[in-house]
């Protein structure tokens, strides 16, 4: 499986340890990151999968005020190169998370896609972490905020 990524992204394994089931790329100029995880299939119905993955991520991040903003099934026509038995789901969430366990939290919008591969009992989770509000006392304060949340 391959994908194209912007040239501004750097492989995070070049400067920190990344678990074997993940690929992580970061854009230090914007503080965005992309994470691709290969997971054992979760026993969660498709209609609840994005909520499950975003909730699991919020718990792992010890996030504050996690919210799921969007959740949908992706039509097979939108992802024509996936196997016929694959199912794809997409969603958007937000959470406030402290980078490096700092005291100050940043509001991050998470664009998520889950590719469910039942033939191999695997879920592939792809997330784009996009800061929408950075606390001025955070270590990320120097990075430009690429977008602001819609009111």
Secondary structure as GFF3:
##gff-version 3
##sequence-region A 1 151
A	DSSP	beta_strand	10	11	.	.	.	ID=ss1
A	DSSP	three_ten_helix	12	14	.	.	.	ID=ss2
A	DSSP	beta_strand	22	27	.	.	.	ID=ss3
A	DSSP	beta_strand	32	40	.	.	.	ID=ss4
A	DSSP	alpha_helix	46	60	.	.	.	ID=ss5
A	DSSP	beta_strand	64	74	.	.	.	ID=ss6
A	DSSP	three_ten_helix	76	79	.	.	.	ID=ss7
A	DSSP	beta_strand	87	97	.	.	.	ID=ss8
A	DSSP	three_ten_helix	99	101	.	.	.	ID=ss9
A	DSSP	beta_strand	106	117	.	.	.	ID=ss10
A	DSSP	three_ten_helix	118	120	.	.	.	ID=ss11
A	DSSP	beta_strand	122	133	.	.	.	ID=ss12
###
